[in-house]
C-alpha cells in the first residue's frame, strides 16, 4: 500500500478537499464488492469485529460493556459473557482504565472521537493486561450514532504501538497522556479553558497556538463526519458550499519563542476570517486539517486577508487548524503552528490536537451552558423577588439581595413582605436547598404558597405546617417511583415567618430551621429573638411553635439567610458579633443599616445567596383606632351606624360616612344573625385606608351567594364586596373576624 503523502503538499493529511491518486493494492480475490446474495455476505461485519487483530469492545452510553471481540477476550483472559454489563474500571481496575473511562465519557458528551493510552497490550496475556505496555499502544474511542445522529455507544479499539511506530516518519511523537495532562477545563471560565488549551499544546505539540471562539456558537445541522479507525490515515472531507465569513474573538495565545510577539489579533480582539480561508473551511467541514507554508490554500488566505501576514512573519512552515466542537455545537477553532526547527505536522499530530481541542470544547461548552443557566436563573429569580417594598403604616423597611458568586450558581433564597388585614404585615425569609434553575423554581413555588396561605390569615405556626405538607407532596411528585435527591421539591428548606401588629405593637414569630431574627431595641441593645427552631420544611410529623413578643415602636427587626453569616474568612460567632455591631450603630435610614451589615460581613463575593430584610416598627396609636362591644341584638345595628358616623366626623372623614355605614350595617347584621356573642366592632384609620372589622365567637366563615330575584336576603356580602377595596375573614383563637378595607383616596 502506498505511504501517506508528506505534510505540506496538496495532499496533506486531514486537509479538507485533500485527495490522492494512489490506490491501495487489491488482492486478486477481492476484485469487486461482494454481491448482495453471495454466501456469508451478511456476516462480513460480524466477522470483521470478531476476527480483527485489533482489540475491540463496544460500550453503551452508561459506559458498560456490550460486546468484546476475541482479541479483547484473549488479552484480558475474560469471556465476553463475564465482562458484559461491567465498566472498564471494573474489568481492569487501574489508573489508566480510569483515565480511559473519563475520555469515553467525554466522547459520549461531545460526540467527537477521542484517544487514550492503552490499558492492555495487544497479544498480552491476562497477567500483564493491567499494565501500561511498552512500546506504547493507543486506544481510539469513536462515538456510535443511530440513524438520527444520537450517540448510543462508544467503540473502543486498541492499536499496537509497535505497528504505528513509523507513522511519524521516525520522529518522536508526543503521547496523548503527555499532551492532555495539563488540566484543560478545570474551571467554568471559557477564556481560561481556551488558555489552558494553548498552554497544553505549547511546547509539547506546537511552537505556537491560538484559540478563537465564535461570537455566536453555531448549532451543527448534522453530526460531524465519522472518524477513521486509523489515527495515521488522512481524512477526506466534503466541504459545504457557499462558505461565509466567520467572525471570531481571540481567546488565547501561547508561543514557545521569545521576542516574536503574538500571531495576528490580540487576545480579546474581534476579527473576521475570509470565506475561503483554511479556518473557515475547517469550520464548515467540521474536521481538522494540516497545512504547509507552501500550500495553495495558505497562499490564497494570505492574499485575501492582510491579517494573515503573521504566518510568513512568524516563520511558520507547518500549521494545523482544528474546530472546537461539543454537544453538536461548533464553538470556535484552534490554530497550531511549527517553525522550521521542528518536523512538519503529521496525521498523528492532528489526532493529538483533536484530543486536546475536544477536551477544551467540552469545558467551553459547559462554561457557556453554565453562563446561560446562570443568566436564566438570575432572570427567573429576579422576576420572583419583590422589586420594590410596599409603603406600609406598620413598618419602615429596606432590603438587600446578593446572588452567590461561586460556580455553584444562584441559590433559592427569598424574602417577602405581605400586607395582612387589620393593618398587620407579614415578613418572610426563606432558603431553598441547592442552587441553579431548580432551586429558583422551587423558591418561586414556595413564595407563592406562602402568599396564598398568608392571604387566609393563618397563624405563623399553622402556615409553616401547611408549607411543610406542601413540600412533602412536591417532593413525592418530583422523586417519582425510583426516588430522587434529598432536596427534591424543596426538602430541607428553611423559613422564618413574622406577623407584626401595629395596633398592639406585638409580633408573632415561628421558624422552620432558619436563623432567628435579630432585634435592635430603642435603647440600642442588639439580641437574637428566642424562637424555637423547628425542623426544616419537608421532614413531616414534627410540630412548629410560635412565640409572641413585644416590639415597641422604633424597634428594628433584621431577618436574613445563612449566607450572610457563612463568609469564608470568619466563623459564626465572629459573624454575629460583626452583624450586631453594624446593627447597633445609629443610622439615619435603614438603607444605610443594610449597607453597613453587608460591608461588615462580606469581604468577598458570597459563596451562597444572601437575603437581608430590615424593618423598623411603627405604632397605630389609640386616636387612630375605635372599638365597641355590641350586644347580640338586631336593634344595636342602628347604634353601630351612629357610633361609626360620629367617629368618622372626629377623623374628618364625613364624606366616607355613607359607604362606611352600609358596610358596618351589613357586617354587624351578619354577626348577629349567623354568629355568636360576644360581638365587637373596630374601625382603624390607616393613612389613606379605612378598615372596618366585626368579630364574633362563631368559627363559621361566611361566603357570598347568588340571591334570587324575590329573596329578601343574601345580598349583604355582595354589597360589601362591591363597596370595599378588599374584604375577607380571619380566624382567631376564639371565633372569627370579618373585615373590609375602603380606600379614602378622593375623599
DODRENLUM-319172 format. One record per residue (C-alpha): x, y, z; residue number from 0; residue in one letter. Coordinates in Angstrom, 1 decimal. Example, Ala and Ser with C-alpha at 12.3 -4.5 7.8 and 13.67 -1.06 7.14 Angstrom:
<pts>
east	north	up	nr	rest
12.3	-4.5	7.8	0	A
13.7	-1.1	7.1	1	S
</pts>
This chain:
<pts>
east	north	up	nr	rest
0.0	0.0	0.0	0	X
1.3	3.4	-0.9	1	X
2.5	5.6	2.0	2	X
0.7	8.7	3.1	3	X
1.6	11.9	1.3	4	X
4.1	14.1	3.0	5	X
2.8	17.0	5.1	6	X
2.9	20.5	3.4	7	X
1.7	19.4	-0.1	8	X
-1.7	19.4	-1.6	9	X
-2.4	16.0	-0.2	10	X
-1.5	16.8	3.4	11	X
-3.2	14.6	6.0	12	X
-6.6	15.8	7.1	13	X
-6.9	18.9	4.9	14	X
-10.4	19.5	3.6	15	X
-10.5	18.7	-0.1	16	X
-7.3	16.6	0.0	17	X
-7.1	13.6	-2.3	18	X
-4.6	11.1	-3.5	19	X
-4.3	9.4	-6.9	20	X
-2.8	6.4	-5.3	21	X
-4.9	3.4	-4.7	22	X
-4.2	0.6	-2.3	23	X
-3.2	-2.8	-3.5	24	X
-6.2	-5.0	-4.1	25	X
-5.8	-8.8	-3.6	26	X
-6.9	-10.9	-6.5	27	X
-9.7	-12.4	-4.5	28	X
-11.3	-9.0	-4.0	29	X
-11.7	-7.7	-7.5	30	X
-15.2	-6.3	-6.7	31	X
-17.7	-5.9	-3.9	32	X
-19.4	-8.9	-2.7	33	X
-22.8	-9.4	-4.3	34	X
-25.7	-9.0	-2.0	35	X
-26.6	-12.6	-2.5	36	X
-23.1	-14.0	-2.1	37	X
-22.8	-16.7	0.7	38	X
-21.9	-15.1	4.0	39	X
-22.1	-11.5	2.8	40	X
-24.5	-10.6	5.6	41	X
-22.0	-11.9	8.2	42	X
-19.0	-9.9	7.0	43	X
-19.5	-7.0	9.5	44	X
-19.7	-9.5	12.3	45	X
-16.5	-11.3	11.1	46	X
-14.7	-8.1	10.9	47	X
-15.4	-7.4	14.5	48	X
-14.8	-10.9	15.9	49	X
-11.6	-11.7	13.8	50	X
-9.9	-8.3	13.8	51	X
-6.3	-8.4	15.1	52	X
-7.1	-5.2	17.0	53	X
-8.6	-5.4	20.4	54	X
-12.2	-4.1	20.1	55	X
-15.0	-3.5	22.5	56	X
-18.4	-1.7	22.4	57	X
-19.8	0.2	25.4	58	X
-23.2	1.8	25.9	59	X
-23.7	5.4	27.0	60	X
-23.5	4.3	30.6	61	X
-20.0	3.0	29.8	62	X
-21.0	-0.6	30.4	63	X
-19.6	-3.3	28.0	64	X
-21.9	-4.6	25.4	65	X
-19.6	-6.5	23.0	66	X
-15.9	-7.6	23.0	67	X
-14.1	-9.4	20.3	68	X
-11.9	-12.5	20.6	69	X
-8.7	-10.4	20.8	70	X
-10.0	-8.5	23.7	71	X
-11.1	-11.7	25.4	72	X
-7.6	-13.2	25.0	73	X
-5.8	-10.1	26.2	74	X
-7.9	-9.8	29.3	75	X
-8.4	-13.5	30.0	76	X
-12.1	-13.0	30.4	77	X
-15.0	-14.0	28.2	78	X
-17.5	-11.5	26.8	79	X
-20.2	-13.0	28.9	80	X
-18.3	-12.3	32.1	81	X
-17.5	-8.7	31.1	82	X
-20.9	-7.8	29.7	83	X
-22.5	-5.1	31.8	84	X
-19.3	-4.1	33.6	85	X
-17.5	-0.8	33.3	86	X
-13.9	-0.7	32.1	87	X
-12.7	0.2	35.6	88	X
-14.4	-2.9	37.0	89	X
-12.8	-5.1	34.3	90	X
-9.3	-3.7	34.5	91	X
-9.0	-1.7	37.7	92	X
-6.0	0.6	37.3	93	X
-5.4	4.4	36.8	94	X
-5.1	4.0	33.0	95	X
-8.5	2.5	32.8	96	X
-9.9	5.3	35.0	97	X
-8.5	7.9	32.6	98	X
-9.8	5.9	29.6	99	X
-13.2	5.8	31.1	100	X
-13.2	9.6	31.7	101	X
-12.3	10.1	28.0	102	X
-15.1	7.7	27.0	103	X
-17.5	9.9	28.9	104	X
-16.2	12.9	27.0	105	X
-16.8	11.1	23.7	106	X
-20.4	10.5	24.8	107	X
-20.9	14.1	25.8	108	X
-19.2	15.8	22.9	109	X
-19.9	13.3	20.1	110	X
-16.3	13.7	19.0	111	X
-13.6	10.9	18.7	112	X
-11.1	10.6	21.4	113	X
-7.8	8.8	22.3	114	X
-6.2	7.3	25.3	115	X
-3.2	5.3	26.3	116	X
-3.9	1.5	26.2	117	X
-4.9	-0.2	29.3	118	X
-3.9	-3.5	27.8	119	X
-1.3	-4.5	25.1	120	X
-2.4	-6.5	22.0	121	X
-1.1	-10.0	22.5	122	X
-0.7	-9.6	26.2	123	X
-2.0	-12.3	28.5	124	X
-4.2	-11.8	31.5	125	X
-1.3	-11.5	33.8	126	X
0.2	-8.5	32.0	127	X
-3.0	-6.9	30.7	128	X
-3.4	-4.4	33.5	129	X
0.0	-2.7	33.0	130	X
0.8	0.0	30.6	131	X
2.5	-1.5	27.5	132	X
5.9	-0.6	26.1	133	X
6.2	0.4	23.3	134	X
3.1	2.3	23.9	135	X
-0.2	1.3	22.3	136	X
-3.0	3.7	21.7	137	X
-6.8	3.5	22.2	138	X
-9.1	5.1	19.7	139	X
-12.6	6.0	21.0	140	X
-15.3	6.6	18.4	141	X
-19.0	7.6	19.1	142	X
-21.5	5.2	17.7	143	X
-24.6	7.0	16.4	144	X
-28.1	5.9	15.4	145	X
-29.8	6.9	12.2	146	X
-30.9	10.2	13.8	147	X
-27.3	11.1	14.8	148	X
-27.8	10.5	18.5	149	X
-24.8	8.9	20.3	150	X
-25.8	5.4	21.5	151	X
-22.5	4.0	22.5	152	X
-18.7	4.1	22.2	153	X
-16.4	1.9	20.2	154	X
-13.0	1.2	21.8	155	X
-10.2	-0.1	19.6	156	X
-6.6	-0.8	20.9	157	X
-3.9	-0.3	18.3	158	X
-0.4	-1.8	18.7	159	X
2.1	1.0	19.3	160	X
4.9	-1.0	17.6	161	X
2.8	-1.2	14.3	162	X
2.4	2.6	14.5	163	X
5.9	3.5	15.2	164	X
6.6	4.6	11.6	165	X
3.6	6.9	11.4	166	X
5.6	9.9	12.3	167	X
8.4	9.3	9.9	168	X
10.8	8.2	12.6	169	X
10.4	11.3	14.8	170	X
9.4	11.3	18.4	171	X
5.6	11.6	18.7	172	X
4.1	13.1	21.9	173	X
1.9	10.7	23.8	174	X
-1.7	11.6	24.4	175	X
-1.4	11.4	28.2	176	X
1.7	13.7	28.0	177	X
-0.2	16.3	26.0	178	X
-3.6	16.3	27.7	179	X
-2.5	16.1	31.3	180	X
-2.4	19.8	31.8	181	X
-5.8	20.3	33.4	182	X
-7.8	21.6	30.5	183	X
-11.3	22.6	31.5	184	X
-10.5	23.0	35.2	185	X
-13.0	25.9	35.6	186	X
-16.3	27.1	34.2	187	X
-14.4	30.1	32.6	188	X
-14.3	29.8	28.8	189	X
-11.4	32.2	28.4	190	X
-9.3	30.3	31.0	191	X
-10.1	27.0	29.3	192	X
-9.0	28.4	26.0	193	X
-5.7	29.5	27.5	194	X
-5.3	26.1	29.2	195	X
-5.7	24.5	25.7	196	X
-2.9	26.8	24.3	197	X
-0.7	26.1	27.3	198	X
-1.1	22.3	27.0	199	X
-0.2	22.4	23.3	200	X
2.9	24.6	23.5	201	X
5.7	23.5	23.5	202	X
4.8	19.8	23.7	203	X
2.9	19.7	20.4	204	X
3.4	23.0	18.7	205	X
5.6	26.1	18.8	206	X
2.6	28.4	19.0	207	X
-1.1	28.1	19.4	208	X
-4.1	30.5	19.2	209	X
-7.7	29.8	20.2	210	X
-10.5	31.7	18.6	211	X
-14.1	31.5	19.8	212	X
-17.2	32.2	17.7	213	X
-19.2	35.2	19.0	214	X
-22.4	33.2	18.4	215	X
-21.6	29.4	18.7	216	X
-23.3	27.6	15.8	217	X
-25.6	24.6	16.2	218	X
-24.5	21.8	13.9	219	X
-27.2	20.6	11.5	220	X
-25.7	17.1	11.3	221	X
-23.1	15.1	13.2	222	X
-19.5	15.5	12.1	223	X
-18.2	13.0	9.5	224	X
-17.2	9.7	11.0	225	X
-13.6	9.3	12.1	226	X
-11.2	6.7	10.7	227	X
-10.2	3.9	13.0	228	X
-6.6	4.5	11.9	229	X
-5.0	7.6	13.6	230	X
-2.4	7.8	10.8	231	X
-5.0	7.9	8.0	232	X
-5.7	11.1	6.2	233	X
-9.4	12.0	6.5	234	X
-11.3	13.0	3.4	235	X
-13.8	15.8	3.9	236	X
-16.6	17.1	1.6	237	X
-16.9	20.9	2.1	238	X
-20.2	22.7	2.4	239	X
-21.0	25.0	-0.5	240	X
-21.5	28.7	0.0	241	X
-19.0	29.5	2.8	242	X
-19.5	32.8	4.6	243	X
-17.0	35.0	6.5	244	X
-16.6	33.8	10.1	245	X
-16.5	36.3	13.0	246	X
-14.4	35.2	15.9	247	X
-12.9	36.6	19.1	248	X
-9.3	35.7	20.0	249	X
-9.5	34.0	23.4	250	X
-5.9	32.7	23.9	251	X
-2.4	32.9	22.5	252	X
0.8	30.9	23.5	253	X
4.2	30.9	21.9	254	X
7.4	29.0	22.7	255	X
9.7	31.5	21.0	256	X
10.6	34.7	22.9	257	X
10.6	38.1	21.3	258	X
8.3	37.1	18.3	259	X
5.2	38.8	19.6	260	X
1.9	37.2	19.1	261	X
0.4	36.0	15.8	262	X
-2.4	38.2	14.4	263	X
-5.0	39.7	16.6	264	X
-4.6	40.3	20.3	265	X
-6.5	38.5	23.0	266	X
-10.0	39.8	23.3	267	X
-9.9	41.3	19.8	268	X
-12.7	40.5	17.3	269	X
-11.9	39.9	13.7	270	X
-13.2	38.0	10.6	271	X
-11.8	35.0	8.7	272	X
-12.4	35.2	4.9	273	X
-14.8	32.6	3.4	274	X
-12.1	30.7	1.5	275	X
-9.5	30.8	4.4	276	X
-8.4	27.4	5.9	277	X
-10.1	28.3	9.3	278	X
-13.4	29.0	7.6	279	X
-13.1	25.8	5.5	280	X
-12.3	23.7	8.5	281	X
-15.2	25.1	10.5	282	X
-17.6	24.3	7.6	283	X
-16.1	20.8	7.3	284	X
-16.2	20.1	11.0	285	X
-12.8	18.4	10.8	286	X
-9.2	19.5	11.4	287	X
-6.6	19.8	8.7	288	X
-2.8	20.1	8.3	289	X
-1.3	22.7	6.0	290	X
2.2	23.5	4.9	291	X
3.5	27.1	4.3	292	X
3.6	26.4	0.6	293	X
0.1	25.1	0.5	294	X
-2.0	27.0	-2.1	295	X
-4.8	27.4	0.5	296	X
-2.4	29.3	2.7	297	X
-1.2	31.4	-0.2	298	X
-4.8	32.3	-1.0	299	X
-5.5	33.2	2.6	300	X
-2.5	35.5	2.8	301	X
-3.5	37.2	-0.5	302	X
-7.1	37.8	0.6	303	X
-6.6	38.6	4.3	304	X
-4.0	41.2	5.4	305	X
-4.5	39.8	8.9	306	X
-2.8	36.6	7.8	307	X
0.5	38.3	7.2	308	X
1.7	36.9	10.5	309	X
2.1	33.4	9.0	310	X
5.1	34.4	7.0	311	X
6.4	36.9	9.5	312	X
6.2	34.3	12.3	313	X
8.3	31.8	10.3	314	X
5.5	29.2	10.2	315	X
6.2	26.2	7.9	316	X
3.5	23.8	9.2	317	X
0.1	24.5	10.6	318	X
-2.9	22.6	12.0	319	X
-6.4	24.1	12.1	320	X
-8.9	22.2	14.4	321	X
-12.5	23.1	15.1	322	X
-13.8	23.2	18.7	323	X
-17.0	21.1	18.8	324	X
-19.0	19.8	21.7	325	X
-22.6	18.8	22.1	326	X
-23.3	19.2	18.3	327	X
-22.2	22.9	18.5	328	X
-19.2	24.5	16.9	329	X
-17.7	26.8	19.4	330	X
-14.5	28.1	17.6	331	X
-11.2	26.8	16.4	332	X
-7.6	26.4	17.4	333	X
-4.6	27.0	15.2	334	X
-1.3	25.3	15.9	335	X
2.0	26.1	14.2	336	X
5.6	24.9	14.0	337	X
8.8	26.7	13.0	338	X
11.5	25.2	10.7	339	X
13.4	23.9	13.7	340	X
10.8	21.1	14.1	341	X
9.4	18.5	11.7	342	X
6.1	19.3	10.0	343	X
2.9	18.1	11.5	344	X
1.7	14.6	10.6	345	X
-1.6	12.8	10.9	346	X
-0.7	11.6	14.4	347	X
-0.2	15.2	15.5	348	X
-3.7	16.1	14.1	349	X
-5.2	13.3	16.2	350	X
-3.5	14.5	19.3	351	X
-4.6	18.1	18.5	352	X
-8.2	16.9	18.1	353	X
-7.9	15.2	21.5	354	X
-6.8	18.5	23.1	355	X
-9.5	20.5	21.4	356	X
-12.2	18.0	22.2	357	X
-11.4	18.3	25.9	358	X
-11.3	22.1	25.7	359	X
-14.5	22.2	23.7	360	X
-16.4	20.2	26.4	361	X
-15.1	22.6	29.0	362	X
-16.0	25.7	27.0	363	X
-19.4	24.2	26.2	364	X
-20.0	23.6	29.9	365	X
-19.0	27.1	30.6	366	X
-21.4	28.5	28.0	367	X
-24.2	26.3	29.3	368	X
-23.4	27.3	32.9	369	X
-23.4	31.0	31.9	370	X
-26.8	30.6	30.1	371	X
-28.3	28.7	33.0	372	X
-26.9	31.3	35.4	373	X
-28.4	34.1	33.4	374	X
-31.8	32.3	33.1	375	X
-31.8	31.6	36.8	376	X
-31.0	35.1	37.7	377	X
-33.8	36.4	35.4	378	X
-36.2	33.9	36.9	379	X
-35.2	34.8	40.5	380	X
-35.3	38.5	39.8	381	X
-38.9	38.1	38.5	382	X
-40.0	36.2	41.6	383	X
-38.4	38.5	44.2	384	X
-40.1	41.8	45.2	385	X
-38.8	44.6	43.0	386	X
-39.9	47.3	45.5	387	X
-41.1	47.1	49.1	388	X
-44.7	48.3	49.8	389	X
-45.2	51.5	51.8	390	X
-47.0	50.4	54.9	391	X
-48.1	52.2	58.1	392	X
-46.9	49.4	60.3	393	X
-43.2	49.2	59.2	394	X
-40.4	51.1	57.6	395	X
-38.3	48.7	55.6	396	X
-35.2	48.2	53.5	397	X
-33.8	45.0	51.8	398	X
-30.8	43.6	50.0	399	X
-30.3	40.5	47.9	400	X
-26.9	39.3	46.7	401	X
-26.7	36.2	44.5	402	X
-23.9	33.6	45.1	403	X
-20.6	34.5	43.5	404	X
-19.3	30.9	43.3	405	X
-19.5	28.4	40.4	406	X
-22.4	26.6	42.3	407	X
-24.8	29.2	40.8	408	X
-27.6	31.2	42.1	409	X
-29.5	29.6	45.0	410	X
-33.1	29.7	46.2	411	X
-33.0	32.4	49.0	412	X
-36.0	34.7	49.0	413	X
-37.8	37.3	51.1	414	X
-41.2	38.9	51.0	415	X
-43.4	41.5	52.6	416	X
-47.1	40.7	52.7	417	X
-49.8	43.2	53.9	418	X
-52.4	41.5	56.0	419	X
-55.8	42.5	57.3	420	X
-56.1	44.9	60.3	421	X
-53.1	46.9	59.2	422	X
-50.8	44.0	60.1	423	X
-47.9	42.9	58.0	424	X
-46.1	39.6	57.5	425	X
-42.3	39.3	56.9	426	X
-40.9	36.1	55.5	427	X
-37.4	35.0	54.7	428	X
-36.6	31.5	53.3	429	X
-33.7	29.5	51.9	430	X
-34.2	26.6	49.5	431	X
-31.6	23.8	49.4	432	X
-29.4	23.8	46.3	433	X
-28.5	26.1	43.5	434	X
-29.5	26.8	39.9	435	X
-32.7	26.8	38.0	436	X
-34.4	24.1	40.0	437	X
-33.8	25.9	43.3	438	X
-35.1	29.2	41.9	439	X
-38.2	27.5	40.5	440	X
-38.8	25.8	43.9	441	X
-38.3	29.2	45.6	442	X
-41.0	30.7	43.3	443	X
-43.5	27.9	44.1	444	X
-42.9	28.3	47.9	445	X
-43.1	32.1	47.8	446	X
-46.5	31.8	46.0	447	X
-47.6	29.2	48.5	448	X
-46.7	31.4	51.5	449	X
-48.6	34.3	49.9	450	X
-51.6	32.2	49.4	451	X
-51.5	30.8	53.0	452	X
-50.9	34.3	54.4	453	X
-53.9	35.6	52.5	454	X
-56.2	33.4	54.6	455	X
-54.5	34.8	57.7	456	X
-53.1	31.5	59.1	457	X
-51.0	31.9	62.3	458	X
-47.3	31.5	61.7	459	X
-47.0	28.0	63.1	460	X
-50.0	26.8	61.2	461	X
-48.7	28.4	58.0	462	X
-45.4	26.5	58.4	463	X
-47.2	23.3	59.0	464	X
-49.2	23.7	55.7	465	X
-46.0	24.6	53.9	466	X
-44.3	21.5	55.3	467	X
-47.1	19.3	53.9	468	X
-46.9	21.1	50.5	469	X
-43.2	20.4	50.3	470	X
-43.7	16.7	51.1	471	X
-46.3	16.4	48.3	472	X
-44.0	18.2	45.9	473	X
-41.0	16.0	46.7	474	X
-43.1	12.9	46.2	475	X
-44.3	14.1	42.8	476	X
-40.7	15.0	41.7	477	X
-38.9	12.0	43.0	478	X
-41.2	9.5	41.2	479	X
-41.2	5.7	41.7	480	X
-37.4	5.5	41.7	481	X
-36.9	8.1	44.4	482	X
-35.0	11.3	44.0	483	X
-32.5	13.6	45.6	484	X
-32.8	14.6	49.2	485	X
-33.6	18.2	48.1	486	X
-36.4	17.2	45.7	487	X
-39.3	19.5	45.9	488	X
-37.6	21.7	48.4	489	X
-36.9	19.2	51.2	490	X
-34.6	20.9	53.8	491	X
-35.9	24.4	53.0	492	X
-35.7	26.8	55.9	493	X
-38.2	29.6	56.6	494	X
-38.8	32.4	59.1	495	X
-42.3	33.9	59.3	496	X
-43.2	37.0	61.4	497	X
-46.5	38.8	61.7	498	X
-46.4	42.3	63.2	499	X
-49.5	44.2	64.5	500	X
-49.0	48.0	64.8	501	X
-52.1	48.3	67.0	502	X
-50.7	46.1	69.8	503	X
-47.0	46.5	68.9	504	X
-46.6	42.8	69.2	505	X
-45.1	40.2	66.8	506	X
-45.9	36.5	66.4	507	X
-42.8	34.6	65.2	508	X
-42.2	31.0	64.0	509	X
-39.3	29.4	62.2	510	X
-38.5	26.2	60.4	511	X
-34.8	25.6	60.8	512	X
-34.0	29.2	59.9	513	X
-31.6	31.5	61.8	514	X
-33.6	33.6	64.4	515	X
-34.2	37.3	63.7	516	X
-32.0	40.0	65.4	517	X
-33.7	42.8	67.2	518	X
-32.3	46.3	68.0	519	X
-34.2	47.9	70.9	520	X
-34.9	51.6	71.1	521	X
-32.1	51.8	73.7	522	X
-29.6	50.4	71.1	523	X
-29.1	46.9	72.5	524	X
-29.0	44.0	70.0	525	X
-30.1	40.5	70.6	526	X
-31.5	37.4	68.9	527	X
-35.1	36.6	69.5	528	X
-35.6	33.4	71.4	529	X
-37.8	31.4	68.9	530	X
-38.0	27.6	68.9	531	X
-36.0	26.5	65.9	532	X
-38.4	23.9	64.5	533	X
-37.3	21.4	61.8	534	X
-36.6	22.3	58.2	535	X
-39.5	22.0	55.9	536	X
-40.3	18.7	54.2	537	X
-39.4	16.4	57.1	538	X
-43.0	15.9	58.3	539	X
-44.5	14.8	61.5	540	X
-42.8	17.4	63.7	541	X
-44.6	20.5	65.2	542	X
-43.7	24.1	64.8	543	X
-44.1	26.5	67.7	544	X
-44.9	30.3	67.5	545	X
-44.0	32.8	70.2	546	X
-45.4	36.3	70.7	547	X
-43.1	39.1	71.6	548	X
-43.5	42.8	72.2	549	X
-41.7	45.2	69.8	550	X
-42.1	48.8	70.9	551	X
-42.4	51.5	68.3	552	X
-38.9	52.2	66.9	553	X
-37.5	48.7	67.4	554	X
-35.5	47.3	64.4	555	X
-36.0	43.8	63.2	556	X
-33.4	42.1	61.0	557	X
-34.3	38.9	59.0	558	X
-31.5	37.2	57.0	559	X
-30.4	34.0	55.4	560	X
-27.4	31.9	56.5	561	X
-25.3	33.1	53.5	562	X
-24.8	36.3	55.4	563	X
-23.1	34.6	58.3	564	X
-21.1	32.0	56.3	565	X
-18.3	34.1	55.0	566	X
-15.1	32.2	54.3	567	X
-12.8	34.3	56.5	568	X
-14.6	34.2	59.8	569	X
-16.7	31.8	62.0	570	X
-20.3	32.1	63.0	571	X
-19.6	33.8	66.3	572	X
-17.4	36.5	64.7	573	X
-20.1	37.0	62.0	574	X
-22.8	37.5	64.7	575	X
-20.6	40.0	66.5	576	X
-20.0	41.9	63.3	577	X
-23.7	41.9	62.5	578	X
-24.6	43.1	66.0	579	X
-22.0	45.9	65.8	580	X
-23.3	47.1	62.4	581	X
-26.9	47.0	63.6	582	X
-26.2	48.9	66.8	583	X
-24.6	51.9	65.1	584	X
-27.1	54.8	64.7	585	X
-28.1	55.4	61.2	586	X
-30.4	57.9	59.5	587	X
-32.1	55.3	57.2	588	X
-32.5	51.6	57.1	589	X
-30.7	51.6	53.7	590	X
-27.6	52.7	55.5	591	X
-28.1	49.9	58.0	592	X
-28.3	47.3	55.2	593	X
-25.1	48.6	53.6	594	X
-23.2	48.6	56.9	595	X
-24.2	45.0	57.6	596	X
-23.1	43.7	54.2	597	X
-19.9	45.7	54.3	598	X
-19.0	44.3	57.8	599	X
-19.7	40.7	56.9	600	X
-18.9	40.2	53.2	601	X
-15.3	40.9	52.3	602	X
-15.5	38.5	49.3	603	X
-18.3	37.6	46.8	604	X
-20.6	35.4	48.8	605	X
-20.4	31.6	48.4	606	X
-24.1	31.4	49.0	607	X
-27.0	33.7	48.3	608	X
-27.6	36.5	50.8	609	X
-31.0	37.9	51.6	610	X
-31.4	40.7	54.2	611	X
-34.6	42.4	55.3	612	X
-34.6	45.1	57.9	613	X
-37.7	46.7	59.3	614	X
-38.4	49.5	61.9	615	X
-41.7	49.1	63.8	616	X
-44.3	51.8	63.9	617	X
-47.4	52.1	66.0	618	X
-51.1	52.9	65.3	619	X
-52.0	54.9	68.4	620	X
-55.3	54.9	70.2	621	X
-56.5	58.0	68.4	622	X
-56.4	56.0	65.1	623	X
-58.4	53.0	66.4	624	X
-62.1	52.9	67.6	625	X
-63.5	49.8	69.4	626	X
-67.1	49.0	70.5	627	X
-68.6	45.9	72.2	628	X
-72.0	45.2	70.9	629	X
-74.8	43.0	72.3	630	X
-76.3	40.3	70.1	631	X
-79.5	42.3	69.4	632	X
-80.8	43.4	66.0	633	X
-81.6	46.8	67.4	634	X
-77.9	47.5	68.0	635	X
-77.3	47.9	64.3	636	X
-78.6	51.5	64.3	637	X
-76.4	52.3	67.3	638	X
-73.4	50.8	65.4	639	X
-74.1	53.1	62.4	640	X
-74.4	56.1	64.6	641	X
-71.2	55.4	66.5	642	X
-69.4	54.9	63.2	643	X
-70.6	58.3	61.8	644	X
-69.5	60.1	64.9	645	X
-66.1	58.6	64.8	646	X
-65.6	59.4	61.1	647	X
-66.5	63.0	61.9	648	X
-63.8	63.1	64.6	649	X
-61.3	61.8	61.9	650	X
-62.5	64.3	59.4	651	X
-63.9	61.6	57.1	652	X
-67.5	62.7	56.8	653	X
-67.5	62.1	53.1	654	X
-66.9	58.4	53.7	655	X
-69.8	58.1	56.1	656	X
-72.4	56.8	53.7	657	X
-70.4	53.8	52.4	658	X
-69.0	53.0	55.8	659	X
-72.5	52.9	57.4	660	X
-73.6	50.4	54.7	661	X
-70.6	48.2	55.3	662	X
-70.9	48.3	59.1	663	X
-74.7	47.7	58.9	664	X
-74.2	44.5	56.8	665	X
-71.3	43.1	58.8	666	X
-72.9	43.7	62.2	667	X
-76.2	42.3	61.0	668	X
-74.4	39.1	59.7	669	X
-72.7	38.7	63.1	670	X
-75.9	39.0	65.0	671	X
-77.9	36.7	62.6	672	X
-75.3	34.0	61.9	673	X
-72.6	34.4	64.6	674	X
-72.4	34.1	68.3	675	X
-71.7	36.7	71.1	676	X
-69.6	38.5	72.1	677	X
-69.7	40.8	69.1	678	X
-67.1	43.6	68.6	679	X
-66.8	46.4	66.1	680	X
-63.4	48.0	65.3	681	X
-62.5	50.9	63.0	682	X
-58.9	51.6	62.0	683	X
-57.8	54.8	60.3	684	X
-54.6	53.9	58.4	685	X
-53.4	56.8	56.2	686	X
-55.5	56.5	53.1	687	X
-57.3	53.4	54.1	688	X
-60.3	52.8	56.5	689	X
-60.6	49.3	57.9	690	X
-63.9	48.0	59.4	691	X
-63.8	44.8	61.4	692	X
-66.6	42.9	63.1	693	X
-65.7	39.9	65.3	694	X
-67.9	37.2	66.9	695	X
-67.3	33.9	68.7	696	X
-68.5	31.7	65.8	697	X
-66.0	29.9	63.7	698	X
-68.3	29.6	60.7	699	X
-66.9	31.5	57.8	700	X
-69.3	33.5	55.7	701	X
-69.5	33.2	51.9	702	X
-71.2	35.1	49.1	703	X
-74.1	33.5	47.4	704	X
-76.2	34.4	44.4	705	X
-79.5	35.8	45.6	706	X
-82.6	35.1	43.5	707	X
-84.9	37.9	42.4	708	X
-87.5	37.5	45.2	709	X
-85.1	36.6	48.0	710	X
-85.3	39.1	50.9	711	X
-81.7	38.4	52.0	712	X
-78.4	37.1	50.7	713	X
-77.0	40.3	49.2	714	X
-75.1	41.7	52.2	715	X
-71.6	40.3	51.5	716	X
-72.1	41.0	47.8	717	X
-72.8	44.6	48.7	718	X
-69.7	44.7	50.9	719	X
-67.5	43.3	48.2	720	X
-68.7	46.0	45.7	721	X
-68.1	48.9	48.2	722	X
-64.8	47.7	49.7	723	X
-61.4	47.7	48.1	724	X
-60.9	44.2	49.6	725	X
-62.5	42.1	52.2	726	X
-62.0	38.7	53.9	727	X
-62.2	36.6	57.0	728	X
-59.6	35.5	59.5	729	X
-59.9	33.0	62.3	730	X
-58.8	33.8	65.8	731	X
-58.2	31.8	68.9	732	X
-61.9	32.1	69.6	733	X
-64.2	32.9	66.7	734	X
-63.6	34.9	63.6	735	X
-63.3	38.4	62.2	736	X
-64.8	39.7	59.0	737	X
-63.0	42.8	57.7	738	X
-63.4	45.2	54.9	739	X
-61.0	47.9	53.6	740	X
-62.1	51.1	52.0	741	X
-59.8	53.4	50.0	742	X
-60.0	57.0	51.2	743	X
-58.4	58.4	48.1	744	X
-60.7	61.1	46.7	745	X
-62.5	61.8	50.0	746	X
</pts>
